[in-house]
Amino acid sequence: MNLKKVKKKEKKEKTPKVKTFSQKKANRVVLIGASVLLVMSGVGALRANVMASNVDNLYSKVDTLSEQSKKNKVDREELDYSTLSFYVENFAKEYLNYNSKASDEAKKARIDRLSKYLSLDVKNVDETENLQGNVLRTFKNTSLSRIEKMEDCYLVYLNVNYELEKDKKTENVTQNMVLPIQVKDNLFSIVGRPYFVASSLPQGKTVPLKQTENSIDVDGKEKQSVEKFLKMFFTKYSVGNKQELMLLMKKPATTAGQDSFVSIDSGDMKFFDTKQKGVTGVQVSVTFSDNTTKLTHTEDFSLWLSKTENSYFINTMKHYFTEKEGND
């Protein structure tokens, strides 16, 4: 066999075909890819913004809850209701118990005990020295009925019951005694004169509430007009007729009818700027007399008056000295 004639058959390799794209098709692919990337980046940015917004809202809610929690904690720490109740009930007992026949030493001891509850002068609260005749006032019981938080203080309402004996005549009296109280360093102090309202109505040392130091001058004619109106108003106020008071004030405040109007300290009447057009602000001290014992006591008032055709109308009345009209 002739090996030279034997030839190895070589297998031909196939040349790969290269697919070609037209320029138009290539542009379309690039455009689609860019669009996909743009959409994906937009979705990512949107999700990031939503998450950031949710986180901000969450932090805001947490801050709000934290502030509310702190406020509630401060309120709870500032006003211990059981301690306050014990405080005011003991004051009421000291204040209402009075015997005109008691010795001077016993009367002085009572005054000393009362002064420990007060930020103002005890003489502004206890006026038994003006009492004439023999009077025995005996405390029976009391209960804290409600508390109002005002801008200047807390108004603490006590339902008090006591017995009055004068010239062998005995009377049982029940009414609400209201005490303006401030709290500082977990200590309570009475900062205004106690006042009395009808029982059917739903109440350390600090600076006492005082009359305005920025009083404004009014002409003599207007001052006389205001004083005349206030004398008429407080006469009706002491009687406690709600129907009559509705004609004189926006929110009628009735009394038990236990006292009679005596006088207004016109020399100490002060006017203040209400920053309201047509509204006059006045602060005044008014003296009342108990119908049975003739014992007098003085209460402080701040009033916001609107001029009517022939007189005045009371928009707001506060039972203590203030220039703040809120909380009504």
Secondary structure, 3 states (H helix, E strand, C coil): CCHHHCCCCCCCCCCCCCCCCCHHHHHHHHHHHHHHHHHHHHHHHHHHHHHHHHHHHHHHHHHHHHHHHHHHHHHHHHCCHHHHHHHHHHHHHHHHCEECCCCHHHHHHHHHHHHCCECCCHHHCCCHHHCCCCEEEEEEEEEEEEEEECCCCEEEEEEEEEEEEECCEEEEEEEEEEEEEEEECCEEEECCCCEEECCCCCCCCCCCCCCCCCCCCCCHHHHHHHHHHHHHHHHHHHHCCHHHHCCCECCCCCCCCCEEEEEECHHHCEEECCCCCCEEEEEEEEEEEECCCCCEEEEEEEEEEEECCCCEEEEEEECCCCCCCCCC
